[in-house]
């Protein structure tokens, strides 16, 4: 079996995901959207930023849907 090496952006994303999931468990929700703190949550903002950074590998630029 071939081992896949994670780059620094993916490692940061995994860390933020674990932190986010721990918070969801603590708040007893299955989604951040169900949490009353969703609009002011720094942890969720950091996770979203980590997702974006993992997608563009830190190159910056705009993000359009």
Buried (B, 14 or more C-beta within 10 A) or exposed (E): EEEEEEEEBBEBBEEBEEBBEEBBEEBEBEEBEEBEEEEEBEBBEBBBEBBBBBEEEEEEEEEEE
